[in-house]
Each structure stands twice: as structure tokens, then as C-alpha cells.
Amino acid sequence: MTIKFGVIGGGVMGEALLSRLINLGIYQGSQVLVSDPLPSRRSFLAEKYGVGVTGENREVATAAEVLFLAIKPQVFAEVAIELSDVSASSLVISILAGVPLSKLEKAFPQHPVIRAMPNTPATVGAGMSAIASGKLVKPEHLEQAKRIFQAVGEVVEVPETMLDAVTGLSGSGPGYVAILIEALSDGGVAAGLPRAIAFQLALQTVFGTAQLLKESGMHPADLKDRVTSPGGTTIAGIAELEKAGFRSAIIEAVKAAYRRSKELGS
Ligand SMILES: NC(=O)c1ccc[n+]([C@@H]2O[C@H](COP(=O)([O-])OP(=O)(O)OC[C@H]3O[C@@H](n4cnc5c(N)ncnc54)[C@H](OP(=O)(O)O)[C@@H]3O)[C@@H](O)[C@H]2O)c1
């Protein structure tokens, strides 16, 4: 059986991708081969998803049509050396934060390479990924990569120079939104709600607002105008947010994460 999808590093993101690709029928378990150093992890993935597993990265790199790198960035150098003389023309897709296309292409000179930046909601199929193409990438490779990331959410194509900004927004964004949900819950508790109910209200409010904006295509400013009645409750709340510099804090958070991403990648 041809190995269509090879994963190096069967951790959180590797599992998220392969599980959705198999569940959606994009690949069969028998077309997927995963390498991971931990035997217990390998048997878990083999049992749960019916994928082939190995402790040898070279076996995956040699066999796979698409080679998906899902190791931590710290072990990239070691894995690159290990795979340096593997001759295959597979499409290489890397999700390693901070490892630029120039380094990836140096490690895989014969291969078309795509660098991607997914985010944590990819683990539940609601991710936002951005992908950037290397020099040897052809339209069919790009389509293939898009299909793969669409299995775990949405995907956009950007030039590599924008990936630090992507990291500052969608990469780090789940952290900001988690704090917003926690703060909304705390506000509910401060106003007299039991914690569990406050959390449920906060979570569903953020989820529902995002869904409403997405499905209706409405601009956020229009939604805000619609829910603020003269002298009402929402405008009273918004006035406090503005006083505290809420918008500015979020803008500065994205900029700080963007700068940090640049620093870490250089
Ligand atoms: N999680 C996210 O939301 C997210 C978002 C964007 C990008 N990323 C990127 O995704 C990559 C993976 O992140 P993750 O959260 O999935 O990490 P993870 O859960 O730690 O997965 C990495 C896996 O690689 C295995 N591994 C370690 N050394 C290896 C080697 N030499 N050869 C093959 N496999 C090896 C690890 O095994 P051991 O545990 O036994 O070491 C682990 O199972 C990172 O580069 C990160 O920058 C993650």
C-alpha cells in the first residue's frame, strides 16, 4: 500500500491532523505512517487510528508522498541530519514554529516545501492555519496542503513574511480569547452568578458571537451598534471597556506577539 501521508512526530498536532484526515476519509489508516520515539505512543496511534507506526524517521521520509513534520522545533536540526541523504521527492509540510523556509529548503533541497502555522483549535477541527510556499512548490502541492489543513479548520495562503503576524494573531489568539472567556466568567461571578453558570454563559456568548459574525458576514461594528440601545446596559459596559483601553490592549498584544515571533525566528 502506498504511504500517502507520513508524519514525523506523533504528538498533539500530528495526531490532530491524522485523526481528522482519516475520519474525513481523505486518507485510509493504511495509507498513513507515523514515526515517534515513544513505543507506547506508537501503539496508541496504531490502535486508535489503524495507522502504520515506526521508530524510524527515515522509513517515513522514504515512503511518504506527503511528509508532515510535527516535531518540536528544538529537535529539527537533529531530524534534518538524520534525513539528509534520504532521496525522495515528497511534498514536505512543516508546522514547526520559527523554522523558516530557508532552513527547511536547505534540509530538503530536492523537495517542494510548505511552511504552515496552525493553531490549537485545530485539535478539535476548528483551527486557523496559514501556509507559505517554498521555491519548488507547484499549484498541485498547494492544493494538496490546503486539503490537509482544511481537514482541521480553515486555511489561508500568505507570503512567508506574514507568518510572524499570523502567529501574533491566530497563533497566539486562542490565549487571548481564553483570557476573555475567563474574565467574562469572573465578571458574572462578581455580579452574583454561580461559577459554573457564569462560565457556560461566557463560553457560549463568545462562541455564538463568532458564529453569528461568521454566518451573517456582518461587520463587528454593525453588530455592536445593533446591540447597544440608547442609555442601555451594553453601552454602559462598552464605555468601561473603552475607558480601560480594551481595544488598544488587544492590538498591542498582537503586535507584541508578532515582535516576539520575529525575535524567536531570527
Ligand atoms: N500545538 C499547537 O497548537 C501548535 C500550533 C502551531 C504550531 N505547532 C508546532 O507543531 C509542532 C508540534 O507541536 P505539538 O504541540 O504537537 O508537540 P508534541 O505534542 O510534543 O509533539 C511532538 C512529537 O514529536 C515526538 N518527537 C520528539 N523527538 C522526535 C524525533 N527525533 N523524531 C520523531 N519524533 C520525535 C515527540 O515525542 P516525545 O514526546 O516522546 O518527545 C512528540 O510525540 C511544534 O513544532 C510546534 O511549533 C503547534
The ligand as a MOL file (V3000), in Angstrom:
LIG
                    3D

  0  0  0     0  0            999 V3000
M  V30 BEGIN CTAB
M  V30 COUNTS 48 52 0 0 0
M  V30 BEGIN ATOM
M  V30 1 N 0.1750 22.7110 19.4720 0
M  V30 2 C -0.1400 23.7660 18.7190 0
M  V30 3 O -1.1940 24.3770 18.8500 0
M  V30 4 C 0.7880 24.2220 17.6190 0
M  V30 5 C 0.4330 25.3250 16.8430 0
M  V30 6 C 1.2780 25.7340 15.8060 0
M  V30 7 C 2.4450 25.0280 15.5700 0
M  V30 8 N 2.7750 23.9710 16.3500 0 CHG=1
M  V30 9 C 4.0180 23.2660 16.0730 0
M  V30 10 O 3.7270 21.9040 15.9730 0
M  V30 11 C 4.8640 21.1460 16.3440 0
M  V30 12 C 4.4220 20.0140 17.2460 0
M  V30 13 O 3.7840 20.5610 18.3860 0
M  V30 14 P 2.9420 19.6190 19.3520 0
M  V30 15 O 2.2010 20.5150 20.2590 0
M  V30 16 O 2.2160 18.5850 18.5690 0 CHG=-1
M  V30 17 O 4.1670 18.9260 20.1590 0
M  V30 18 P 4.2430 17.4930 20.8050 0
M  V30 19 O 2.8980 17.0450 21.2770 0
M  V30 20 O 5.3850 17.4970 21.7690 0
M  V30 21 O 4.6240 16.5550 19.5520 0
M  V30 22 C 5.9200 16.3230 19.0900 0
M  V30 23 C 6.1010 14.8160 18.9610 0
M  V30 24 O 7.3400 14.5580 18.3350 0
M  V30 25 C 7.9790 13.4820 19.0170 0
M  V30 26 N 9.4290 13.5070 18.8100 0
M  V30 27 C 10.4030 14.0280 19.6250 0
M  V30 28 N 11.6190 13.8260 19.0820 0
M  V30 29 C 11.4180 13.2010 17.9000 0
M  V30 30 C 12.2740 12.7150 16.8810 0
M  V30 31 N 13.6150 12.8720 16.9460 0
M  V30 32 N 11.7210 12.1100 15.8150 0
M  V30 33 C 10.3870 11.9460 15.7060 0
M  V30 34 N 9.5260 12.3630 16.6390 0
M  V30 35 C 10.0280 13.0000 17.7280 0
M  V30 36 C 7.5890 13.7320 20.4500 0
M  V30 37 O 7.8140 12.5670 21.2140 0
M  V30 38 P 8.2090 12.7470 22.8070 0
M  V30 39 O 7.0140 13.3950 23.4270 0
M  V30 40 O 8.4450 11.3580 23.2300 0
M  V30 41 O 9.4230 13.6400 22.8340 0
M  V30 42 C 6.1120 14.0850 20.3010 0
M  V30 43 O 5.3020 12.9420 20.2460 0
M  V30 44 C 5.8350 22.1240 17.0190 0
M  V30 45 O 6.9180 22.3330 16.1390 0
M  V30 46 C 5.0520 23.3950 17.1810 0
M  V30 47 O 5.8610 24.5250 16.9530 0
M  V30 48 C 1.9640 23.5430 17.3670 0
M  V30 END ATOM
M  V30 BEGIN BOND
M  V30 1 1 1 2
M  V30 2 2 2 3
M  V30 3 1 2 4
M  V30 4 1 4 5
M  V30 5 2 4 48
M  V30 6 2 5 6
M  V30 7 1 6 7
M  V30 8 2 7 8
M  V30 9 1 8 9
M  V30 10 1 8 48
M  V30 11 1 9 10
M  V30 12 1 9 46
M  V30 13 1 10 11
M  V30 14 1 11 12
M  V30 15 1 11 44
M  V30 16 1 12 13
M  V30 17 1 13 14
M  V30 18 2 14 15
M  V30 19 1 14 16
M  V30 20 1 14 17
M  V30 21 1 17 18
M  V30 22 2 18 19
M  V30 23 1 18 20
M  V30 24 1 18 21
M  V30 25 1 21 22
M  V30 26 1 22 23
M  V30 27 1 23 24
M  V30 28 1 23 42
M  V30 29 1 24 25
M  V30 30 1 25 26
M  V30 31 1 25 36
M  V30 32 1 26 27
M  V30 33 1 26 35
M  V30 34 2 27 28
M  V30 35 1 28 29
M  V30 36 1 29 30
M  V30 37 2 29 35
M  V30 38 1 30 31
M  V30 39 2 30 32
M  V30 40 1 32 33
M  V30 41 2 33 34
M  V30 42 1 34 35
M  V30 43 1 36 37
M  V30 44 1 36 42
M  V30 45 1 37 38
M  V30 46 2 38 39
M  V30 47 1 38 40
M  V30 48 1 38 41
M  V30 49 1 42 43
M  V30 50 1 44 45
M  V30 51 1 44 46
M  V30 52 1 46 47
M  V30 END BOND
M  V30 END CTAB
M  END
